[in-house]
């Protein structure tokens, strides 16, 4: 399976910035991800810490 371009830390950082009030369109445009990818990340690891997210993302690959 293809390795992600983004680390677990970057994924969590993107989700937290959106939760803090940044518009989703701004959060997806800058790193160059689609809205679908952002919302998939949010479904998979939203609300988790980096160590927990790492476990979830490794299992889903």
N, C-alpha and C positions, 0 to 999 in steps of 0.2 A: 504494500500500500504506500502511496505517496506521503512523504513527510510534509507536515504543515510549514508554511512560510512564517508562521507566527508562533512564538513561544507561549507557554501557558501564562507567563507573567503579562505578556502583551494582551492576551485575550481578556484576562481579568481586569487589566487597566482600562481597556476599551469599555467593558461592561460597567465598571464603576464610574467612569466619567459620564456615561449616559444617565446613570442613576442620579448623579449629582446635578443634572439639569441641562447638560449639553444635548442639543438636538441630535436625533439619530442620524439624520442626513449628514451632519458634520462629522459624526463619529465614523461613518462608513466611507466617506469620500477621502479623507486624509490617508488612511492606510491602504486604500484601494480594495476594499472588500464590498461585496454586495449586501443588500439589506437581508437577503435570505441567509447568508452566512452569519451575519450579526445575530439574527433572531435564533438561528440554530445554536450558536454559542450560548445565547441567553437561556435557551431551553435546557441545554446540557449542563452548564456550569454556573448559571446565574445564582448568586448568593453564596458561592463556595469560596474558600480560601485557596491560594495557589497550590498548596500541597494536596488538598482534596481534589481540586480540578485536574491536577496532573494524573491522578489515579483514574478519574472518569474518562479523560481524553485518551489515555493509553488503552483502556478497555474498549473504547468505541472504534479504535483503528483496526 
